[in-house]
Amino acid sequence: MAYFQSKPNSGRHFLHIPGPSNVPDRILRAMDHPTMDHRGPDFGKLGAQVLEKAKAIFKTQSHVVIYPASGTGAWEAALVNTLSPGDRVVMCETGWFAHLWNEMAERLGIVADFVKTDWRRGADVDAIGQKLRDDKSHAIKAVCVVHNETSTGATSRIAEVRAAMDAAGHPALLLVDTISGLGSMDYRHDEWGVDVTVSGSQKGLMLPPGLSFNAISAKAIEASKSAKLTRSFWDWKPMLAANATGYFPYTPATNMLYALDTACDMLLEEGLDNVFARHDRMAEATRRAVRHWGLEVQCEDPRHFSSVLTAVRLPEGHSANALRATILEKFNMSLGNGLGQLNDRVFRIGHLGDITPLQLVGALGGVEMGLRAAGIPHQAGGVQVAMDYLGGNA
Ligand SMILES: *Cc1c(COP(=O)(O)O)cnc(C)c1O
């Protein structure tokens, strides 16, 4: 059966949601190998190799642990390994994913001070700095920020968050979700002084869903020794002990590790800076098309524009979900829906992971034809503007 389309269209389905993203054929082929004995003599070589390569993607010399779980699991791992019941944290409401992480923290018995935004920009660095300066007794144990807020297309400036924490002279841990940013936008675990970085496989890393990650600083490992939240499956300690020889405390997602090994090779062969520049170009071309159509980009602050996805607002009285349904029906393309308070207000164009200018032009063509078919007022020619930019004639 065709798992990827509801009706028998010819050609490939256009998957332009902001994750899961398209999986390159080279990665699919890497997965298509016999599953190996995860306790056998050869496995440790694969484990050690892939754990090492992952460090280069996170830009860390410290530890990266890999869970057979979606990103949500790695969120939980970051919290339960570093915090104790009743601990205070500062979280930043950049959008729906920040909201979900906040809900999880509250359910785990963490007391979160949730810094609001209007869902049209990244984290409010000044507000974080102020909270920390006001906390003379150092009751706040962690600051939690979503690097790339996938519900709004706004990126938070993690280096500035770090600088605000340092300026306040505050010892809180810095926990960052870059589930959708890693592998498509610049990210520097060590240089930015992040204590736990949370990521997942199915977005910028171009893998199917199923793996998630914690990159862990020495300070976070130290904190885990006294953290009292209940943990078992997520516990770093047995994971790090087994990882020292390339093995895992329970069955790893073996074939996904073949895929991860190949994904790291692909990113490092292209060069991370080239990968990021490619995504910056895709995002700029997309925004130019959106502006030409006369529609609004959800992110209002150009310093926070995401290169992973663009969320596009529809004019009052028009349904983003109806537009997406039209585009799926007529052109066999999936776009991201609006989440939480943005449901039906925005649609999201994913331009992350394995993407080329021609794919993007196709995707934008699908959007422009969809706008017309769904009767959404717009100025035709956005695709031309994107082509002019991508072709170097802008
Ligand atoms: C996708 C995503 C998540 C959730 O990850 P799952 O793999 O769906 O559990 C969390 N945060 C951000 C920023 C995401 O993009």
The ligand as an SDF file (V2000), in Angstrom:
LIG
                    3D

 15 15  0  0  0  0  0  0  0  0999 V2000
    8.5820   18.7540   16.7790 C   0  0  0  0  0  0  0  0  0  0  0  0
    8.9080   19.5530   17.9690 C   0  0  0  0  0  0  0  0  0  0  0  0
    8.7180   19.0710   19.2740 C   0  0  0  0  0  0  0  0  0  0  0  0
    8.0700   17.7550   19.5530 C   0  0  0  0  0  0  0  0  0  0  0  0
    8.8230   16.7000   19.1040 O   0  0  0  0  0  0  0  0  0  0  0  0
    8.1470   15.2610   18.8900 P   0  0  0  0  0  0  0  0  0  0  0  0
    9.2040   14.5340   18.1230 O   0  0  0  0  0  0  0  0  0  0  0  0
    6.8820   15.4900   18.1260 O   0  0  0  0  0  0  0  0  0  0  0  0
    7.8990   14.6780   20.2280 O   0  0  0  0  0  0  0  0  0  0  0  0
    9.1080   19.8760   20.3190 C   0  0  0  0  0  0  0  0  0  0  0  0
    9.6520   21.0960   20.1250 N   0  0  0  0  0  0  0  0  0  0  0  0
    9.8350   21.5990   18.9000 C   0  0  0  0  0  0  0  0  0  0  0  0
   10.4280   22.9480   18.7400 C   0  0  0  0  0  0  0  0  0  0  0  0
    9.4750   20.8460   17.7860 C   0  0  0  0  0  0  0  0  0  0  0  0
    9.6390   21.3510   16.5540 O   0  0  0  0  0  0  0  0  0  0  0  0
  1  2  1  0
  2  3  1  0
  2 14  2  0
  3  4  1  0
  3 10  2  0
  4  5  1  0
  5  6  1  0
  6  7  2  0
  6  8  1  0
  6  9  1  0
 10 11  1  0
 11 12  2  0
 12 13  1  0
 12 14  1  0
 14 15  1  0
M  END
$$$$
